[in-house]
Amino acid sequence: MKFTDDEKKALVLLRLNNAKQTFEDTKIIVDNKLWNVAANRL
């Protein structure tokens, strides 16, 4: 399956946004010292 340039860009942006959200969520979990939960998020 081939992706168009626009589809590739959209996929990259989606994955970057998902990664940023996961990182932000993990920072909150770490701030609350929930180490096992934080490790599972990464």
N, C-alpha and C positions, 0 to 999 in steps of 0.2 A: 504494500500500500504506500503510495507516494503522497506526501503532504505538500500543499502549496506554501509559498513563503508566508502568506498571511496566517495560515493554519499553524505553521511552525512558530511564528512570533506569538500567537495566542497561547499555544501550549507552553512556551517558555515563560510567558508572563503569569499564567495560571500556576505553574510549578513554583515560581519565585514567590508569588503571593502566599501560596500554601506553606512554603518554608518559613517565610517571615512570620506568619501567624503562629506556626508551631513554636518558633523561637520565642515569641512574645508570651505565649501560653506557658512555656517551660520556665521562663524567668519568674513568672508569678508563682509557679509551683515550687521553685527553688527558694524564693523569698519566704515561703511558708514552711521550708525545711521538710518537704515531702520527697525525700531522696529517691525512693523506689519508683514513685510515679514519674518523677523527672527523668530518671534513666529510661523508663519505658517510652517516654515521648520522643527521645532522641534515637 
